[in-house]
Amino acid sequence: MNNLFNYLNQNSGAITIIFTAVVALSTVVYALLTAYLVIETKKIREVQTEPRIEMVIEPLEEAINIIRLRIKNIGLGPAINVTFNPKVLGGDEGAKKLLSEFMDTTFFKKGLNYLGPSQKVYSKYTEMTKDFEQKIKSIFQFEITYESVTRKKYNEKAFIDLSEMKGMTQIGTPNLYSIAKSLEKIHNDIYHITTGFKKIKADIYTRTDREKEREIMNKRIEQSKANRKDSNS
């Protein structure tokens, strides 16, 4: 034990230096971790207020040959001062005509002041059965600019290529559309009944019918008893 104390006394300076270095290193590591956490927290906060605009082709559910452009804010924060700058990349005159059909909406021309999270807006639609060969070759680029609530500016590009729709088919009627049509038919039937336009067809079972049925049943019972007596004799 004495040897240990003597060793510590003789090397106290070196031990102090080592201990100080460990404390300093720990302090540096702690500071770096704190800085990293601050950065990550800032990123999380930005994500929670950051908008993200998506533009895609969307066929109508009940008619796949009718399409339109869907613009949706898929981010967690609202988009402010949204503008659209389109450009034709392929398709020549047919593409220009199709673009003018899509762009025949006010928000494409003037922009959107506000597009909330998950909010959607749609362009005008076009029927692909008309001038199909020209429309299917169309390729567009949309430069979309907007801001977040913190005034951070975004500049993104969306590419719309109608050739991706080649070979798309639809089998049967979409479920939601079928349900909607069935509900509409039920609504019309109820309306016609309540207004007297149509009457319910029903077979009414009266007291006379019940008495006749009871009489027939009694005759069958009496006949059955008579047959048993004849067989026993």
C-alpha positions in Angstrom: 0.0 0.0 0.0 2.8 2.4 0.9 4.4 1.7 -2.5 1.2 2.7 -4.2 1.0 6.0 -2.3 4.6 6.7 -3.1 4.1 6.0 -6.8 1.1 8.3 -6.9 3.0 11.1 -5.1 5.9 10.8 -7.4 3.8 10.8 -10.6 1.0 13.2 -9.5 1.8 15.6 -12.2 1.5 13.1 -15.0 -1.7 11.7 -13.6 -3.2 15.2 -13.4 -2.3 15.8 -17.0 -3.8 12.5 -18.1 -7.0 13.2 -16.1 -7.2 16.7 -17.5 -6.8 15.3 -21.1 -9.6 12.8 -20.5 -12.0 15.5 -19.2 -11.1 17.8 -22.1 -11.7 15.0 -24.6 -15.0 14.1 -23.0 -16.0 17.8 -23.1 -15.2 17.9 -26.9 -17.2 14.7 -27.6 -20.2 16.1 -25.6 -20.0 19.4 -27.5 -20.0 17.5 -30.8 -22.9 15.4 -29.8 -24.9 18.4 -28.7 -24.1 20.2 -32.0 -25.3 17.1 -33.9 -28.5 16.9 -31.9 -29.2 20.6 -32.6 -28.7 20.1 -36.3 -31.0 17.0 -36.3 -33.6 18.9 -34.4 -33.5 21.8 -36.9 -33.9 19.3 -39.8 -36.9 17.7 -38.1 -38.4 21.1 -37.6 -37.8 22.0 -41.2 -39.4 18.8 -42.4 -42.5 19.5 -40.3 -42.9 22.9 -42.1 -41.5 21.9 -45.5 -43.9 21.7 -48.5 -43.3 19.3 -51.4 -45.3 19.6 -54.6 -46.0 16.6 -56.8 -47.4 16.6 -60.3 -48.6 13.5 -62.1 -51.0 12.3 -64.8 -54.2 11.0 -63.3 -56.9 9.1 -65.4 -60.5 9.4 -64.2 -61.4 6.4 -62.2 -64.6 5.8 -64.1 -63.1 6.5 -67.6 -59.4 5.7 -68.1 -59.3 7.4 -71.5 -60.0 10.8 -69.8 -56.9 12.2 -68.1 -55.8 15.3 -66.3 -52.9 16.6 -64.3 -53.0 16.3 -60.5 -51.0 18.8 -58.4 -50.7 17.8 -54.8 -48.7 19.1 -51.8 -47.3 15.8 -50.3 -45.2 17.7 -47.7 -46.1 18.4 -44.1 -46.1 22.2 -44.5 -48.2 24.6 -46.7 -46.8 25.9 -50.0 -47.1 29.6 -50.7 -46.9 31.6 -53.9 -46.9 28.5 -56.2 -46.1 29.2 -59.9 -45.9 26.9 -62.9 -43.7 27.4 -66.0 -44.4 24.7 -68.6 -42.2 23.7 -71.6 -42.8 21.2 -74.4 -40.0 18.7 -74.7 -41.5 16.4 -77.3 -44.6 16.0 -79.5 -44.5 19.1 -81.6 -47.9 20.7 -82.5 -49.9 17.9 -80.9 -48.1 18.4 -77.6 -48.6 22.2 -77.8 -52.4 21.7 -78.3 -52.6 19.3 -75.4 -50.6 21.6 -73.1 -53.1 24.4 -73.9 -55.9 22.1 -72.9 -54.3 21.3 -69.6 -53.3 25.0 -68.9 -56.8 26.3 -69.4 -57.2 26.9 -65.7 -56.7 30.1 -63.7 -54.2 28.7 -61.2 -51.9 27.6 -64.0 -51.8 31.1 -65.4 -51.8 33.2 -62.1 -50.4 30.6 -59.7 -51.6 29.5 -56.3 -51.4 31.7 -53.2 -51.7 28.7 -50.9 -51.6 25.0 -51.2 -52.0 23.2 -47.9 -50.7 19.8 -46.9 -52.4 17.0 -48.8 -54.4 19.6 -50.8 -55.0 18.7 -54.4 -55.9 20.8 -57.5 -56.5 19.5 -61.0 -56.0 20.8 -64.6 -58.6 20.6 -67.3 -59.0 17.1 -68.7 -58.5 15.7 -72.2 -59.9 12.7 -74.0 -57.1 10.4 -75.2 -59.5 8.9 -77.8 -59.2 12.1 -79.8 -55.9 12.6 -81.6 -54.4 9.7 -79.6 -51.3 9.3 -81.8 -50.3 12.9 -81.4 -51.1 13.2 -77.7 -49.3 10.0 -76.6 -46.0 11.4 -77.9 -46.3 14.5 -75.7 -43.5 15.2 -73.1 -43.7 18.2 -70.9 -41.5 19.8 -68.2 -43.0 22.0 -65.5 -40.8 24.2 -63.5 -42.5 24.7 -60.2 -41.5 27.4 -57.8 -42.9 28.0 -54.3 -42.1 29.0 -50.7 -42.6 27.6 -47.2 -44.1 29.5 -44.3 -40.5 30.3 -43.2 -40.0 31.9 -46.7 -37.6 29.2 -47.8 -37.7 29.1 -51.6 -38.0 25.9 -53.7 -37.5 25.3 -57.4 -38.4 21.9 -58.7 -39.0 20.3 -62.1 -41.8 17.8 -62.9 -41.7 15.7 -66.1 -44.9 14.5 -67.7 -44.5 11.8 -70.4 -47.7 10.6 -71.8 -46.0 7.6 -73.6 -46.0 6.0 -70.1 -49.7 5.4 -70.6 -49.3 3.1 -73.5 -50.9 -0.3 -72.9 -52.9 0.9 -69.8 -56.2 -0.9 -69.6 -59.1 -1.1 -67.1 -61.1 -4.2 -66.5 -64.6 -3.9 -65.1 -66.1 -0.9 -63.2 -64.2 0.7 -60.3 -65.7 -0.2 -56.9 -66.4 3.3 -55.8 -68.1 4.2 -59.1 -70.3 1.1 -58.8 -71.3 1.9 -55.3 -72.1 5.5 -56.3 -74.3 4.3 -59.1 -76.1 1.8 -56.9 -76.7 4.4 -54.2 -78.1 6.7 -56.9 -80.5 4.0 -58.1 -81.7 3.3 -54.5 -82.2 7.1 -53.9 -84.3 7.4 -57.1 -86.4 4.3 -56.2 -87.1 5.7 -52.7 -87.9 9.1 -54.1 -90.4 7.6 -56.6 -92.1 5.6 -53.9 -92.4 8.5 -51.4 -93.8 10.9 -54.1 -96.3 8.3 -55.4 -94.7 8.1 -58.8 -94.4 4.3 -58.3 -96.1 1.9 -56.0 -94.7 -1.0 -54.1 -95.7 -4.3 -55.5 -96.6 -6.7 -52.7 -98.6 -9.8 -52.1 -100.9 -9.2 -49.1 -101.8 -12.3 -46.9 -105.3 -11.6 -45.5 -107.5 -13.2 -42.8 -109.6 -15.0 -45.5 -106.4 -16.5 -46.9 -105.5 -17.9 -43.5 -109.0 -19.4 -42.9 -108.9 -21.1 -46.3 -105.4 -22.5 -45.6 -106.6 -23.8 -42.2 -109.7 -25.4 -43.8 -107.5 -27.2 -46.4 -105.1 -28.4 -43.6 -108.1 -29.8 -41.5 -109.4 -31.7 -44.6 -106.0 -33.3 -45.1 -105.9 -34.3 -41.4 -109.3 -35.9 -41.6 -108.4 -37.7 -44.8 -105.2 -39.0 -43.3 -107.2 -40.4 -40.2 -109.7 -42.1 -42.5 -106.9 -43.7 -44.5 -105.4 -45.2 -41.4 -108.7 -46.6 -40.2 -109.2 -48.3 -43.6 -105.7 -49.8 -43.4 -106.3 -51.2 -39.9 -109.6 -52.8 -40.8 
